[in-house]
């Protein structure tokens, strides 16, 4: 019997399965052969009708290998960099983060922690096994400290005024134990604030966004289930909402010493159940619609490229079984260029590559970058058909 990692009950309904997906999506793979032979596992999503949490019931953390070969950064995009800086400035102003100590759990390559310390004159401690020393120079380098490891209770002696965790919770298979561990590490410092940013799973399921479901993302939260988790683990919610064109959930909270009242843990299960049932009923049609569109382009001898060589692109291609129909994915991250996408082996190329390739169709994996990419294509004097990944949504509407 399945047990929910978020609340511990066994009211789990499995509703979606996809087989043979890569265990990682953004590792740097040097050859086509290595890419197509990359380790694969199955995803089977289960929905908890007690707390609303969704998770991969087949997930095994030992399948994963987080190291310096993991290239997750979005910071080469002007759109994302602008968002990142504004977020840092907002948090510094809101929480008076000046000459404070900041702990970032899952800091990646350290870009965000560096901004928080540079702008606010703070001291930072970042934890992540994928951190690469020397990637970024900073005038705050003497106040920045990075530990190439997962954050855990063995680092309880690192205490902070502000705990930040961005785009990490969705990778954690036992979220209640994880958030409870952080609460335990904070201890009696009830003035400390925690800030989490993570994908909005409710948006994924409402929009039938199967390209946002992949092995690494073992945990899927809505506003309701996220609030449930933090309250249950001993936090008071200061603010909860959405960011980045409503793609991300954000939560700010502080530890509380008293027990949370049971009624505060209520979840809008009816709405979440409706959303999950909608996804389960309609996602196959969405997948088939994309298959038909790609096949149509193939019959017309159109050259297609993806714009975005990250997780969304890998999930789209492996779910659709696309190999020869799309040969290349464009990515502005120079560290990815010349590598191959896990699963089906598409080569990741720079924008300059398509000057000669001249694609007929460009599929943009994240609509928020549409204007940025249009500007790049115009500058290269290219005029392909541009589709965003939510193209089918506009067709259905």
N, C-alpha and C positions, 0 to 999 in steps of 0.2 A: 504494500500500500504506500502511495506517495505521501510525503510529508512536506508541507510548505516551509521553505527556508526563511520566510519573512514572519510567519506567525505561529508555525508549528502544528497547525491543524492538517487534516488529511482530506479536505474537501477539494480535490484537484480534478479538473476536467482537461484532458489533453485534446487539442483542437487543430494543430497544424504540424506537419512533419515535412522535412526536406532532407534528402540523403546525400552523402558524399560531398560535403562542403569543406573547404580548407579550414584547418584549425586556427590559422592566422591569415590576416588580410593585408597587412601593411609591412610585412618583412621584406627586406631587400633580397630578391632572388636573382642570381646572376645568369642563369641559363634557362632556355625554354624547357629542356628535359627536367630540370629540377622543379620547375613550376608545375608541370602537369603531373609530376609524381609526388607533389607535396602532400604531407599527411592530411587525410580527410576523415571526418566523422559525421554523424547524423545529428540533426536538430529536431527535437520534438517539444513543442511548447505546451505547457500546462498552465491553466488558469485556476487560481485559488478563489473560491466563492465566499471565503470568509474575509480576507483582507484585500482582494483585488490584485494581488501580485501575479505576474506572469514570469515563468522561467523555463529554461531548457532542462527538461527532466532527464536528459541523457548526458548532461555536461559532466566532464571530468577535468579538473584543473591540471592534473598531471600531463594532459595532452599538450599543454602550452609551454612555451619557452621564451620568456621575455628577457631580451638582452640588447646589446648595442646595435644589433641588426634590425631592430624594430624602429620603423620610421613613421611616426604618427603625427608629426607637427603639421599644423595648418597655417603657420605663421608667414609663409611666402605669399599668401593672398592678401592684397591691400584691403579687401572687404573684411576679412577676418581680423587682420592686424588692427584696423580701426575699431572694431568691436572689442577686441582684447584690451586695447589701451583705455577706451572709454569705461569698460568694466572695472579695470584696475583703479582708475581715477574715482569712479563712483563709490567703490568699496572703501577706498582710503578716506574719502570725505565723509561717508555715512558713519563709519566706525572709528573715526579719528585715528587712523593707522599712521601715526607719525612717531618715529623712534620706538616702535613696538617690535615684538618678536612674532614672526609669522611661520607657521608650519604648513607646508603643502604636501599632501598625501597623494602620490601619483603625479609628480611634477613634470614628467616627460623630459624634455630637453632643457627645462628650466626657464622658458621665456616669460611665463606669467609671474613667477616668483621674482624674477629679475626686475620686472616692471614695478611690482609692489615695493621692492626694496629701493629701487632708484628714485621713484617718484615720492615715496613717503619717508625716505631715509630710515628704512626699517632694517632689521636683521632677519634673515631667512634661513630656514632649514628645509630642504627638499628631499623627498624620499621616492626613489624609483629605480628599478634595476636597469631601465633603458637609458638612463642619463648618460650623456657623452661629455666628458670633460673637455673644455676648450672650444666647444661649438660656438659659443657667443662670448664676446668680450663685454665687460661691464665696469662702469666706474664704481659700482657697489660691490666689486668682487671680494673685498675684505670682509664684507658683511653677509656674504652668500656662502652657504655650506650645503653640499649635496652628498647624500648617502645612497650608494647604489644598492638598494635593497628595498623590499616591501616593508611598509610601516607596520609595526606590531608592538606588543606590550614590552618587548625588550628595549624599546626606545622611549619608555615612559619618562625617562629623565630629561628628555627634550620637552620643555614646557613652552607654551605660546599664548599670546593674547588673541590670536586669530588663527583658526584652522581652516585651510582651504583644500577642497578636493574636487577637481574638475574632470569630467569625462572618464571616471574611474569606477564609480559604483556599479555601472552596468556590466563590469567585468568581474564582479564579486559574486561567487555562487552562494554564499551564506550571509546575506546582507544584515540580518539581525545581529548575528555574532560580531560582524565587522563594526557596525555602528555602536554596539554595546562596548566593544573593545576601546573605541575612541572615547566614549563617555567615561570609561574606567581610567584611561590615561589622563584625561583632563582632571579627574579627581575633584577636589574641593574648589577648584578655580572656576566658580560659577559665573564670573564676569567674562570668561572667554566666549568668543563667538565662533560658530562653525558655518562655513558656506560651501554648499555642494551645487554642482552643475552637471546635468546628465540628460540624455535624450528623452524626449516625451513619447512614451510608448503609445499613449492614447492616440496621438496624432498618426503614428505609424499604422495602427490598426484601423482607424477611421478612413485613412487614405489608401488602404490596401498596399502599403509600401513594403512589399516583400523584399526589396533591395536593402532594407534596413534591418533584416534579420539574418544574423550570421553567428558562427560558433562562438567567437570571442564574447559576444554580448549574450551572457547567460541570464541576465536579470533585466526585467522590463517594468518600469514604474509609470503610474499615472500620478497626478497631483494627490489624489486620495490615498493611494497605497503608500506613497512617499511620506505623507504626513503621518499616517498610521505607524510607519517604521520608526520615525524619529521620536514620536511621543512614547511609543512602547519602550524605546531604548533609553528614555530618561532625559528628553530634551523638550523645551518649550519653543514653539514655532514663533519666530519674530516676523518672518515674511515668507510667502511661498507664491510662486508664479511662473511665468514663462519668459524666455529670452530668445534672441537671435531669430526673429521672424517666427516665433512660437515653436521653433525646433527643439529647444532645450527647456528642461525644468530647472528652476533654481529654488533653493531653500536656505534660509538663514535661521539659525536656532541657537539657543543657549542652554546649558545644562541646568537641570532643576534637581533639588535635593528631595522633594516630596514625591510620593507615588502619583502617577497619572490616574485620574479618575477613569473608570471603565467606559463611561459614556463618551468620553473624548476620543475614543478609538473607533467610533463608528465610521463605516465606509459606505459610499454610495454604490453598493453592489449592483443594484438594478441597472444603472446606466452603464457600468463597466461590463456587465453580462451582455447587454444589448450590443455593445461595441464589439466584443469578442465574437459573438454569434454572427454579426454582420461580416466580420473578417473571414471567419471560417466558411461562410456560405459563398462569398464572392471572390476570394483571393485567386482561386484557380482560373476564373474567367479573366481576371486582370493579367495573370501570367500568360494565358493563351492569347490575349490581345496583343501583348508585346511580342510574343513569338510570331504571330501573324504579320505584324508590322515589319519586323526584321526580315522575315521571309519575302515579303513584298519588295523591300529594298534590294534583296539579293537577286530576285528575278529580274529586276530592272537594272542590274549591274551597277548599283550605286555603292560607292565607297563610304563606309561609315567609320567614324571614330567616336570613342567616348571622351568626354572632357572630365577627368577626375580618375586617377589611378588608385584610389583608396578602397575602403571597405564597401562602400555602396556599389562601386563598379564591379568588384569581385563577386559580391552577392548577386547582382543582376546577371552577370555572365554565367555563373555556375548554376543559378536557378533555371535560367533559360537554356542551358546547355550550349552556349554560343562559343564556337572556336573559330572557324574560318570566316564566318560572316562579318566579324569585326576583328581586325588584326592588331589595332593600335589603340592605346589610351594616352591622351595628352595629360601631362601634369607639370605645373610650374615649379614644383619642388625639385631642385637640381640633384638632390641625393637619390631620387627615384628614377631619374632618366637613365635609360640604358638597362634597366632591370625588367623583370617579367612578373606578371600578375599571377598570384597563387591560384591553382586550380586548372585554368584553361590556357594559360601561357601567353596572353596578349603582351606585346612589348609596350613599355611605358616610354613615351617620347616627349621631347620638348615642344613648345608651340612652334618653334622654327621649323621643325620637321614637316609640318603640314603645308608649309609654303610650297614645297615640291610635290607632296602627296596629293594636295588639293582634294580634300574629301567633299563628297556631295551632301553628306548628312553629318551633323555634329549633335550628339546626345549629351546634354549637360546633366551631370549626376546630382548636382545640388542647385535648385532654382535660385537660391540667394546670390549666386555668382553670375547670373545671367548678364547683367549689364557690364560687369568686369570682363567677361569673356567676349561679349559683343564688341567691346572696344578693342580687344586684342585682335579679333578677326578683321575688323575694319582697318586697323593699322596695317595688317598684312594684305589688305585688298582682296580678301576672300569673302565669298558670299554664299556659303552653303545653307541648306535647310537646317535651321536650328530648332531642336526639340529639347525641352527640359524633361526630366524624369517624371514629372507630374503631368505630362502631355495627355495621358489617358484620362486623368481627372477632368481636364477641360473638355475632352471629347464626350465623356459621360454626362457632364453637366449641360 
